[in-house]
């Protein structure tokens, strides 16, 4: 089973990501890093991660 590493500093986005994973029944371990320092600390201790890149567009309504 692959680990999933989420690099995100927005708590709401993290909660949405976890909720979406729960809804689609993803059981892979999820690790969250809020910045590059946390990312490096996690990567030092855990070697294998599944790489997924997501870019969410931000919309502003006038």
N, C-alpha and C positions, 0 to 999 in steps of 0.2 A: 504494500500500500504506500503510495507516494505522499509525502508531506506537502502541505501547501503553505507558502509564505506570502503573506499580504503585507505590502509596505504602504501604509496609509496613516496620515496624521489627523484625519477628521473622524471624531468619535461616531458621528451619525453615519458616515459611509461605512465604518467598520461594523456597526450594528446592522445596517442594511445588508452587507455582504454575508454576515453570519446568519441572518434571517433567511436570505435567499438559499444559502447552503442547507439550512435546516428544512426548508420547504421542499427542496428537490432531493432530500435524503443523502447528502454527501457526508460520508463518514470518515474521510481522510483527516488526519490531524492538521489543524490550522494554527499557524504561528503568525503573530502580528508584530511588526516593527513600525514604530512611529517616525523613525528617522534613520539616517545612515549609520549612526553609532550602534543603535539597536540591531540593525540589519547585519552588520559585521559580527556582533556578538552572537547572534543566532547562527549565522553561517559557520562560525568557528566550531560550534558544538554539534551542529547537524549538517551533514554533508550532502544529502540527497533531497532535492525539492523538485516538484513539478513546476515548470515555468509557464506561466500564463500572463499575458500582458493585456490589460483592459484599459481603455481610455474612454472615460465618460465625458460627453460634451456637457458643458455648463451653459445653461440658458438664463438669460436675464429678461424679465418681462417689464415692459414700460407701462 
